[in-house]
């Protein structure tokens, strides 16, 4: 099955105005999509649910920030190339469970992401908040609505049924392994204790890769992004390439926020990154204490699941 994805339209926004028009407008020339003139566009809030700036890792007096920093210290020390290869080999078997997408959404109610300084709500609410915000602004891109709904499902890796992996092996920002750790990574200093940090095979700009090799050929730190990508791909999802790209790289903040590691990208990656920039606004800024009525929206998302996925998936 081939899905036609309309290329996003690039516009630039005057930061002093943000009017309700026929186009969704964002900063920095991010790709836009047509929306109904009767709808209000999603506006990114300035503060998170805790009254702080989004992705603020500098408040050392905050207990939550202290736990987030400890999380990244543990993650950076342990996410080596050998560890990633081991996890991909183990979880690439997809032999942990058989269930459908919505069953996995419900399982996610049991997960709270310890690496996230902006949210302490059940994950299913974040999924629905992201998906509903995108659905409102991009009504014709149903693949993007579904991508938003499922992008974090891999976080079930923390549950006992999936081996109960520690959070540092499931959540948090992702980054390539097998090459130098870029300084744009959050709490970069802790990489100094990673066994790959001083390995001359891995600590150069390209490491074991080559310029323009394509992100598909780059091993990323192990977590829910890569796991859900494997689940979707190996179960024959018909989501278009940008959807799979978003699932696999939505936590790759050094790339889509700081512009690092672009030397590893190929042309397809560059096109898909446009859609990831669209998605990121909703992934980051739609986190809220206001809950979505799950039963009200469930029929719509069930129809999308049926369209793009088999009934049951191997996990």
N, C-alpha and C positions, 0 to 999 in steps of 0.2 A: 504494500500500500504506500503510495507517495503522497505526502502532505505538502501543499504549496504554502509557503510562508511569505507574506508580503514584506518587502524590505521596509524597515522603519524610516520615517522621514526625519531629516536633521533640521533642527531649528535652534536659534540662539535666543536666549531670554534676557531682557533687561531686568537686572536683579531688583530694580526699584518697583516693578509692577508685576502682577500675575493675574491677568484677567481671565474670566470664564469665556472661552472661545471654542471653536470647533476642533482645536488641537490641544492635546495635553502638552504643557510646557514645563521643562525642567532646566536646571543649570547646565552649563558647560557643553552645549550642543549635543546632549544625549538624545538618541532617537525617540521620536514621538509617534503616536497613533491617533487617528480620528476618534472623537467621542461625540456623544449626542449633545447638542446645544442646550438641552434641558437638564443635563447633569452637572453637578459640581465636581470639579477635578479633585483628586486626592492631594492635599497639601501636607508636606512633611512638617511635623511638629518640631519645635526647637528643643524640647526637653523630653527625656524618657519617662517611664512610669515612676521613677524614683526622684524626679525633679532635677536630673542632671543632664549634661550633654550626652548625646549618643556616642557610644564607643569611646568613652572617657576612661582611660586606664591610669590616670595620674593622681587621683585622690587617694593618697596613701593612708588617710585617716578613716576611710570607709571600710567597715568590716567585710562588706561584699567585695570591694576592690582588693583587699588583702587576699581573700580566697581565690579571686580570679588570677592574681599574680602568681600565687602558689601553683595554681592549675597550669599556667603557662611555663613555669619553671620545670615542672614534672614532664610536661609534654615535650618541651624543647630538648631535654636531656635524653628522653627515651625514643623519640621518633627518628630512628636511623634507617638507612637503606635496608639493612638486614631485617629489621623489625617489619618494615613495610612489605617486603617480599614474603615474609612468613605469614602475615595477616592476609595478604591477597591470595596466597596459596590455600590457606585454611578456609576463608570465607567465600572464596570463589567457587567452592564446591556447591554452594547453595543447598545445603542439606540440613539446615536447622529447623525448618518448618514449611508447611504448605498452607497458604491462606490468601485471601483476596486483599486488594488495596484498602478497602474500607475497614476491614478487620484490623489491619495494621494501624490505620489512623486511630482507632479506638484504643489499641495497645499503647499508643504514644501518650495517652492520658497519665500514664504512670511515670513519665520522664520529665525532669526539670533540668535544664542545661546549666551546669555550674560555671561554664566559661562565659556566659552572657551577662554583661553588666547592666543590660537594659530590661531584663524580663525575668520574672520568677513565676509565671503562669504556666499551666499545663500546655504542652506543645501543640495539642490539637487546636487550641484557640489561636495560637500564632499562625498555624497553617491556614486556618479559615479566614483570619483577619487579612493575611497577605493575599489570598486568593480572591476574596470578595472585593478588596480595594482595586486589584488589577482588573477584575471582571467589570467593575463599574467604568473604568477608564479605557479599557481595551475590550469592548463587548464582542468583537468579531474574532478575537484570537483565543478560541477555546482551549487550544493546546497550552497556552500560557497560564490560563486559569488552573488547569490540572497540574501543570508543572509546579505552580505555587503550592497547591494542596499537598503534593507528595515530596517536595524537595528535602524535607527533614525526616522522612520516615526511617532512614537508616539509623536514627538515634535509638531504635529498639535494640541496638547492639549492647546497650547498657543493661538490658533485662536478662534475668537468669536463663530464659528460654534460648537466648542467643549467646550464651557464654558469659554474660555479665562482665563485659569488658569495662575497665576503669574509664572514667570520663575523658581522661587525657588521650585515650585511644579511640574516641568516638566524636567529640565535639571540639570547638575552638577553630581559630583560623587555620587554614591549610597552607602548605608550602611544598615546593619540590624537594625531593631528597636525591642524593647522588651528584649534587652541585653545591656551590657556595650558598650559605644562608644569607639572603639579602638583608641589609640593615633596616629595611622597612617593616620587617616582621615585628609584631608586638613583643616587647620584652626580649629583644634580640640577645642581650647579654648572656642569657642562660644557655644559648647554643654552645658556648665555650666548653660546656661539660658533655656535649654530645660526642659519641665516639667517632663520628664522621668529620668533626670540625677541623681536626689537624691532619686528616688523611689527604695526601696530595692528589689522590685519584678523584676525590670528591669536593675539594675546597676551592676549585677554580670557578670562574663564571659559568662555563658550560659543563664542567665536570665530565660525566660519562655520556653527555649528549652533544649535539652539534647545533649551531645556529639555524633557526628555521625548521627544526626537525618536526615540529608540531606537538602540541600538548598531549595528544593521544599517545605519544611515545615517551612521555615523561612520567616517572613515578612520583605520586604525591604522598604526603604524609597520610597515614591511614586514618579513616574516620567514616562518619555517616555519609559524607558526600560520595566518596568512591564506592562505598558499599551499595548505596541506592542506585548509583549508575550501573554497577554490575548486575543488580537485580533487574533493572529495567531492560538493559541490553540483552542479557542472557535469556530473559523470558519473552523476548520478541516484541517489546513495545514498539508501536508505530509513531511514537512522539517524533517530531522533526528534530534535526540536528541541533538547533538552538536550545530546544527543551532539554536534551540530554546534556548539552554543554552547561546549562544553568545548574542542573542537578549536580554535576560533577565538580563545578568550580565556584559555586555561590559563596563558599567560605574562603576562597582564595583572595583575601583582601589585599595582600601585597601586589597582586596583579591589577584587580579592577578598581582599587582605591588609590594605590601608590604608583601604579604603572611599572612595577618591577617585573622582571622575567620575560619581558616582551620579546627578547632576542630568541626565545625558544618557540615562539608562535609561528604558524604558517598562515596562509591567506584565509583558510576556512575559520581558523581560530579568531582572526581579526573581525570577520563578519559576525560570528557568533557572540563575540564580546559586546557588540552593540546591544544585543538583546539582554545580555547579562547586566549591563548598565541600567537598562529599563527595569529589569526585575529587582535589582538591588534596592532601589528606592522603597519599594513595597515590602521587601524582606526586612529591611532595617527599621523603617519609620512607621510601619503599621502596628507595631507592638503596642498593645493597649490593655488597660484593665476592663474595657468594655467588651463583653463577650458576644460572640455571634451565636444566633439560635441554630444549633446544629441540625435539628430535625427539619427546620424550615428549608435549609439549603441542601440537605443531603440528596434529595432526588436529582437535582441538577448535576451534582458531582458524580453520582452513580452512573448517570448517562455518559459522562465523559470517560469514566473508568472503563465502561463497556466498549467505548469507541476506540480507545488507545491501548488497552491491555487485555490479555486473556482473563478468563474468570478467576482462575486460581494461579498463584505464582509460587515458585520455589524460592525460599529465602535462606 
